[in-house]
Amino acid sequence: MHGSSSVPQEWLAVINQYGGDIKETYGVPVEQLVEAIKHGVRKINIDTDLRLASTGAMRRMMAEKPSEFDPRKFFSATVDAMKQICIDRYEAFGTAGNADKIRPISLEKMVSHYK
């Protein structure tokens, strides 16, 4: 579902609360994405969700800790926010706990899949 971000409203609110100017916008609710998975959809993009979480966390940290100047602390907040989005989506999409099932595939073998 290319372009089917859920557009987390809580992160839009945080961004705008801390100086952002993102207009009212909506995505596909997570519940509908879950339903799409049940009907065979296997690719759902969450990048917009991650960027919103990252931006919101960065804006909040910069506003609440104006004397902070170590970018690693800002990045830590953004990574934590994005990590939580990933956890939430993986659990909702029924894919949490499946990382050990992933096996590396050589480039040659991958190419053969597309011939």
N, C-alpha and C positions, 0 to 999 in steps of 0.2 A: 504494500500500500504506500507507494511513493508519495511523499507529501502529506502523510496522514498523521502528523504529530498530534498529540493530545492537547498541546498548548496549556500547560498547567497554570490555571488561573491564580493560584497562590503565589507563583513566582512572578507573574505579570504584576500583581499587586505590590510585591516587594520592590521590584524594579522601579515602578512608578512612585512608590512611597519615598524612595531614596534618590529622586531626581531624574528618573527615566521619563520618557515620553512615548511609550508604546500605546498606540490606540487600541480600543476595544477589539479583540480578535478572539476567535474560537477555533478549536480543532475538533478532532474526532474523540469523543469520550472514551476513556480506557475500556469501559464496559462494552462499547461497540467494537473496539479493536479485539477484545477477547472473543466476542461473537464471531468476528471475521476469521479468527484463527480456527474456531470450531468448524468453519465452512471451507477450510483449506488454504487460507492465506498463510504464507510462510515467510514473508519479508515485510516487516513493519519498521519504518524509520523513527528513531527517537532523538535524532540529532537536535531538532529544534527544542525539544524538552530539555536536553542537556545544556544547550546554549543559554536558554532562559534561566535555568538553575544556576549556572556558572555566573552569568551577568548579575543576577539578583544577589547571590552570595558576595560577589565582589563589591557591588554598590553598598550593600548593608555594612560590610566590614569597613569600607573606607569612610562611611558616614559615622559609624559608631566608634571607630578608633582613628580619629583624624591625625593623631601623632604617630601612628604606625607607618613605617617606611620600608619594612622588610617585605619585598614582594613574595617571598616564600610563604609568609603567613597568609597573604591574600590568596595565593594559589592553593594553599592547604584548605581554606574555606571553600573554594570553588570545587576542588576535587571531592571534598566531603559531600557537597550538595549534588554533584553529578553521580557520585557513588550511590547515594540514596535513591535517585531517580532510577538508576540501573537495577538496584535491588527491587524496588517497587514494581518496575515493569517486568523483570524476569519472573517474579512471583506471580503477578497477574497473568502473564502469558503462559504460565505453566512450564517454564524452562529452567527455573532455579534448580540447582543441584545436578545439572547435566554436563558440567564442564569436563568431568572425567571421561565422558563418552567421545570427546573430540580427539581425533587422531590426526597427526600431521600427514599431509599428502605431498609427495614430491611435485615439483613443477612439471616434470615430464608427464606424470600421471594426470595431473590437473589438465594439462593441455590435451591429453587424449580424450578427456570427457567432452571437449568442445569441437572435436573433429567430425 
